[in-house]
Amino acid sequence: MTTARLVSTSPARLPSTSASPIPRTSLCVVGRAPAFSARALGFSLRLKPSPAMAAAGPPTAHGDSIGSSRIGEVKRVTKETNVHVKINLDGTGVAECSTGIPFLDHMLDQLASHGLFDVYVKAIGDTHIDDHHSNEDIALAIGTALLEALGDRKGINRFGHFTAPLDEAAVEVILDLSGRPHLSCGLDIPTQRVGTYDTQLVEHFFQSVVNTSGMTLHIRQLAGKNSHHIIEASFKAFARALRQATEYDLRRQGTVPSSKGVLSRS
């Protein structure tokens, strides 16, 4: 895994061809969200208020609404990749994904469509080598965006459980937005590739999301022979379980869903 480090650097243009070197890792925090560009903008986190959520959030004990929306935005730049991710947990299922990995784009579309999240992912990476670095860094950025969007996690269901069938395949996902990263992945994917996508990267994708989001995630394959079906059922089940876990429990009235009174990454 590439670890970003804090540096002070002038913005540099990304190369026009994937075979050229990619700039050094940089980190920065930005206050506004410019459109994705090829500049080395660093790794930045942003939580942006939404007028719709501010006006009509879930009720608290006194009938008030939670006044900020749940949007996480991340820019991650390393020598290997330039990734920009934005997720709205209270979206409508809009996906705008261009990762350089067509099969991963298709899976991120499932995450948006079935989770009812708005998902924006733009990535440039060293896919001329293979998809590993892009797959990992996109997942790390998605996990960090989830972490930012969830905030203090007050009022959410916290737990999610869904089983998704796709023809002969069926996959069960159980997750807990506990703040504690753990992955148990029981997928048995029969082929090495789906299209050009290395199927070993599926588990690595979920591990990277788990590591940065602070999520406990169990994925269990109940049936399946077709690799595409198994992977797609996994993403659909993950999307629905995550949707369930991130939605508000009105009976909780804005309190943290933990007997400890806090959910954190520490």
Buried (B, 14 or more C-beta within 10 A) or exposed (E): EBEBEEEEBEBBEBEEEBEEEBBBBBBBEEEEBEEBEBBBBBBBBBBBEBEEBEEEBBBBEEEEEBEEBBBBBBBBBBEBBBBBBBBBBBBEBBBBBBBBBEBBBBBBBBBBBBBBBBBBBBBBBBBEEBBBBBBBBBBBBBBBBBBBBBBEBBBBBBBBBBBBBBEEBBBBBBBBBBBBBBBEBEBEBEEEEBEEBBBEBBBBBBBBBBBBBBBBBBBBBEBBEBBBBBBBBBBBBBBBBBBBBBBBBEEBBBEBBEEEEEBEEE
